Amino acid sequence: MKKSFKRYVPLLAVLVMAVMLAACSSGTKNANEPGESAAPASSAPASTQEAAPSTKTVYPLTIENYTNNGEGTEWKAKPQTFDKAPEKVVANTQGAAELLIKLGLTDKMVGVAALYGAGDPAVQEEFKKVPVISKEYASKELVVGASPDLVLGRSDLFADADWGSGTVEGLNELGIKTFVQNTSVKGATLDSLYKDIEQLGQIFDVQENAAAYIAELKERAQSLQDKAAASGEKTFAYVSDGGNGAIAVYSGNTDTFAGDVLGLLGLKNSFGTITGEISKEQLIATNPDVLLLSVYTGGIDPEKTLKAFYADPSLQSLKAVKNKTIYTIDFNQFWGYSYSIFDGAEKLVSEITANQ
């Protein structure tokens, strides 16, 4: 199920999210600056310590990032050392590319993959300048063929499968640096996004851009909490169309970054600690207040799915069916592991409050 959700959903139309789909101190260290890099914990970085960012990177720069021993294994700390700012970057998802654009780094990208949605309209024109090496997930052959000096993006796409951009170890052996987004590792929180931005600011020597953008996102986070406060806490579950309008449930237990952001809205995942399959009967027994249906390019028409869910006789006892609180969420926004999750969260909180 994890493989289906995390990688193949757009292709197999299984689900919501997650192929579709932490933070600690900056975890960075300039060779000529005092202080130690904070290594991530075995599964995710510890929480972020706020510090005034340097305005100029001194190379070589070493950051603590991640590697693992193969698909499905635990991510562990691995340093990456940069002798200079990368000049040729491949982003393995649209969200990762959009984040670089926000930091003023469009001209550093030689490739992007995994375009499973419309993307952020605010960076649309800049995004057009980035070569698309694959609209779906890019293979290692395509990634390496772009001759990058850095591959950046979602953790579970660093694999040697045909949908993977290559393992961290394999890319490093080719002399290609890697940056696994902290947001995409289990245990990630919203602070992981701030850490990603801070580290990228140091790697590319654009710390002032990074600091300003972190401050902007923190203001948006506070605004989300303020808007959601009046609604009170609600439970939710991720659902998808399992075929012919039959409801399927995804636990989202590894999607801790999305879960943390949804927590700003007062939403608590009913199945966030569950592993394995979740039956319709379990969903009905748990009866969450809200259901979240992921929408992505190439997926089943969400309007047909919603119509089927609301008409299904076996689901009529669900509060989300009776109260019409099944909401669609954009896959790119919630599983791009980037800033666009704020766009999705702002849309969702507006819909929830309007439905009070």
C-alpha positions in Angstrom: 0.0 0.0 0.0 2.8 2.4 0.8 4.4 1.8 -2.5 1.1 2.3 -4.3 0.5 5.6 -2.5 3.9 7.0 -2.3 4.9 6.4 -5.9 2.4 4.9 -8.1 -0.9 6.6 -7.3 -0.8 8.9 -10.3 -0.1 6.0 -12.5 -2.4 3.4 -10.9 -5.0 5.7 -9.5 -4.9 4.1 -6.1 -4.8 7.0 -3.9 -4.7 10.1 -2.1 -1.6 10.9 -1.5 1.3 10.1 -0.9 3.0 8.9 -3.8 2.1 11.2 -3.8 2.9 11.1 -2.6 12.4 18.0 10.7 13.8 19.7 12.0 16.7 20.6 14.0 19.2 23.3 14.1 20.3 24.3 10.7 22.4 21.1 10.4 24.9 23.1 8.4 28.5 24.0 9.0 30.8 26.4 7.1 34.4 25.2 7.3 35.6 28.6 8.5 32.8 29.1 11.0 32.6 27.9 14.6 29.9 25.5 15.8 28.9 21.9 15.1 26.5 20.5 12.6 23.5 18.8 14.2 23.1 15.4 12.7 19.5 14.2 12.1 18.1 11.5 14.3 17.8 8.0 12.8 14.4 8.8 11.2 14.2 12.6 11.2 16.0 15.7 12.4 15.4 17.1 15.8 13.6 20.3 16.3 14.9 23.6 14.9 16.9 26.0 16.9 16.4 29.5 15.6 19.6 31.4 14.8 20.5 34.4 12.9 21.6 33.2 9.5 25.0 34.1 8.0 24.8 36.5 5.1 27.6 34.9 3.2 28.5 31.2 2.7 32.1 30.2 3.2 32.9 27.1 1.1 33.5 24.3 1.6 30.2 24.0 3.3 29.1 20.7 5.0 25.5 19.9 5.8 24.0 16.9 7.4 21.5 15.3 5.1 20.4 11.7 4.5 21.0 8.3 3.0 19.5 4.8 3.4 20.2 1.2 2.6 17.6 0.7 0.0 13.8 1.2 -0.6 11.8 0.9 2.6 14.8 1.2 5.0 15.4 3.9 7.6 16.9 7.2 6.6 20.1 8.0 8.5 22.5 11.0 8.6 25.0 11.5 5.8 27.0 14.7 5.3 27.2 16.4 1.9 30.1 18.8 1.3 29.8 21.6 -1.3 33.0 23.3 -2.6 30.9 25.9 -4.3 27.2 26.7 -5.0 25.7 24.1 -7.4 25.2 25.2 -11.0 23.2 22.4 -12.5 20.3 21.0 -10.4 17.7 18.4 -11.1 14.6 18.6 -8.9 12.8 15.3 -8.8 9.4 16.9 -8.1 7.6 20.0 -9.2 7.4 21.2 -5.6 11.1 21.1 -5.1 11.7 23.1 -8.3 9.1 25.7 -7.2 10.9 26.1 -3.9 14.2 26.9 -5.7 12.4 29.4 -7.9 11.1 31.1 -4.7 14.7 31.5 -3.6 15.7 33.1 -6.9 17.4 30.0 -8.3 15.6 29.3 -11.6 18.7 29.6 -13.6 20.4 26.9 -11.5 18.0 24.1 -12.7 18.7 21.8 -15.6 15.7 19.5 -15.0 12.4 18.8 -13.2 10.1 15.8 -13.1 6.8 14.7 -11.6 4.3 17.3 -12.8 1.2 16.1 -11.1 -0.8 19.3 -11.0 -1.1 22.9 -12.1 1.5 24.1 -9.7 1.9 27.5 -8.1 0.5 30.3 -10.4 2.9 32.8 -8.8 5.9 31.1 -10.2 4.4 29.8 -13.4 6.3 32.0 -15.8 9.6 31.1 -14.1 8.7 27.4 -14.0 8.4 27.4 -17.8 12.1 28.1 -18.0 13.0 24.9 -16.3 13.6 21.9 -18.7 11.1 19.1 -18.0 12.9 15.8 -18.2 9.7 13.8 -17.4 6.1 14.8 -16.6 6.0 11.6 -14.5 8.7 10.3 -12.1 12.1 10.5 -13.7 14.4 7.4 -13.9 18.0 7.6 -12.9 19.0 7.5 -16.6 17.0 10.7 -17.3 18.3 12.4 -14.2 22.0 11.6 -14.8 21.5 12.4 -18.5 20.8 16.0 -17.5 24.4 16.2 -16.1 23.5 17.6 -12.7 25.9 18.5 -10.0 23.0 18.2 -7.5 19.8 16.2 -7.3 17.3 17.5 -4.9 13.8 16.4 -3.8 11.6 13.9 -2.2 13.1 11.1 -0.2 11.3 8.1 -1.5 12.3 9.0 -5.1 16.0 8.4 -4.3 15.8 4.8 -5.5 17.1 2.7 -8.4 13.6 1.5 -9.5 12.4 2.7 -12.9 10.4 5.5 -11.1 13.5 6.5 -9.0 16.1 9.2 -9.6 18.8 6.9 -8.3 20.0 6.2 -4.7 21.9 8.8 -2.7 24.9 6.5 -2.6 24.8 5.8 -6.4 24.5 9.4 -7.3 27.3 10.4 -4.9 29.5 7.8 -6.4 29.0 9.5 -9.8 30.2 12.8 -8.2 26.6 14.2 -7.9 25.6 15.8 -4.7 22.2 15.0 -3.2 19.7 16.9 -1.0 16.9 14.9 0.4 14.1 17.3 1.6 13.8 17.1 5.4 10.0 17.5 4.9 9.8 14.2 3.1 11.3 12.0 5.9 9.1 10.4 8.4 8.9 12.5 11.6 9.0 15.7 9.6 7.2 18.8 10.9 6.6 22.3 9.6 10.0 23.2 11.1 11.5 20.8 8.6 10.4 23.1 5.8 12.1 26.1 7.4 15.2 23.9 7.8 15.1 23.0 4.1 14.9 26.6 3.1 17.7 27.6 5.5 20.0 24.9 4.3 19.3 25.7 0.6 20.0 29.3 1.3 23.4 28.4 2.6 24.2 25.8 -0.1 23.4 28.4 -2.8 24.6 31.4 -0.9 21.2 33.1 -0.9 20.8 33.3 2.9 19.0 36.6 2.9 16.3 35.3 0.4 15.9 32.2 2.6 15.5 34.2 5.9 13.0 36.5 4.3 10.9 33.6 2.9 11.0 31.7 6.2 9.6 34.8 8.0 6.9 35.1 5.4 5.8 31.5 5.8 5.8 31.7 9.6 3.4 34.6 9.3 1.2 32.5 7.1 1.3 29.6 9.6 0.1 31.9 12.4 -2.7 33.2 10.2 -3.8 29.7 9.5 -4.0 28.9 13.2 -5.9 32.1 13.9 -8.5 31.3 11.1 -8.9 27.7 12.3 -9.3 28.5 16.0 -13.0 29.2 15.8 -13.7 25.8 14.2 -12.3 23.7 17.0 -10.5 20.4 16.7 -11.8 17.9 14.2 -10.8 14.4 13.2 -10.1 13.4 9.6 -9.1 10.5 7.3 -7.4 10.4 3.9 -9.7 8.6 1.4 -9.5 7.8 -2.3 -11.6 6.1 -5.0 -10.6 2.5 -4.9 -12.4 1.9 -8.2 -16.0 2.4 -9.4 -16.6 4.8 -6.6 -15.7 2.4 -3.8 -14.1 4.2 -0.9 -10.6 3.4 0.2 -8.7 4.7 3.2 -5.0 5.6 3.6 -3.5 6.0 7.0 -1.0 8.7 6.1 1.0 7.5 9.1 4.3 8.3 7.4 3.1 11.7 6.1 4.0 13.6 9.2 4.8 16.9 7.4 1.3 17.1 5.9 -0.1 16.0 9.2 1.7 18.7 11.1 0.4 21.4 8.8 -3.1 20.0 9.0 -2.7 20.3 12.8 -2.5 24.0 12.4 -6.1 23.8 11.2 -7.2 21.7 14.2 -7.3 18.5 12.2 -6.2 15.3 13.8 -5.6 12.1 11.7 -7.9 9.4 12.9 -5.5 6.7 11.6 -2.2 8.4 12.0 -0.7 5.7 14.1 -2.1 2.8 12.0 0.0 0.6 9.7 -1.4 -1.7 7.1 -4.8 -1.7 5.3 -7.8 0.1 6.8 -11.2 -1.3 6.0 -14.4 0.5 5.2 -15.8 -1.0 8.4 -13.0 0.6 10.4 -13.7 4.0 8.8 -17.4 3.8 9.6 -16.6 2.7 13.2 -14.1 5.5 13.7 -16.4 8.0 12.0 -14.0 11.0 11.4 -15.5 14.5 11.1 -13.8 15.2 7.8 -12.6 13.2 4.8 -9.8 14.4 2.5 -9.7 13.3 -1.1 -6.5 13.8 -3.0 -6.7 15.2 -6.6 -3.9 14.9 -9.1 -3.3 15.0 -12.8 -4.4 11.8 -14.5 -6.5 10.7 -11.6 -10.2 9.8 -11.4 -12.6 12.7 -11.8 -13.1 13.9 -8.2 -16.6 15.1 -8.9 -17.6 11.5 -9.9 -15.9 10.2 -6.8 -17.6 12.7 -4.5 -21.0 11.9 -6.0 -20.4 8.2 -5.5 -19.3 8.6 -1.9 -22.3 10.8 -1.0 -24.7 8.3 -2.7 -23.2 5.1 -1.2 -25.9 3.6 1.1 -23.2 2.0 3.3 -21.6 5.4 4.1 -24.7 7.3 5.2 -23.8 7.0 8.9 -20.5 8.9 8.4 -20.5 12.4 9.8 -18.5 13.6 6.7 -21.3 12.3 4.4 -24.2 13.6 6.4 -22.5 17.0 6.9 -21.0 17.2 3.4 -17.5 17.6 4.8 -15.6 15.6 2.2 -13.0 18.0 0.8 -10.6 17.7 -2.1 -6.9 18.5 -1.6 -4.4 19.0 -4.4 -1.7 16.3 -4.5 1.1 18.7 -5.6 0.3 21.0 -2.7 0.2 18.4 0.1 2.7 15.9 -1.3 5.2 18.2 -2.9 6.8 18.6 0.5 7.2 22.3 -0.2 5.8 25.7 0.6 2.7 25.1 -1.6 1.1 23.1 1.2 0.3 26.6 2.6 -1.8 27.3 -0.5 -3.7 24.0 0.0 -4.1 24.5 3.8 -5.5 28.1 3.2 -8.0 26.8 0.7 -9.0 24.0 3.0 -9.5 26.2 6.1 -11.6 28.5 4.1 -13.9 25.7 3.0 -14.1 24.2 6.5 -15.0 27.6 8.1 -17.6 28.3 5.4 -19.2 25.0 6.2 -19.7 25.6 9.9 
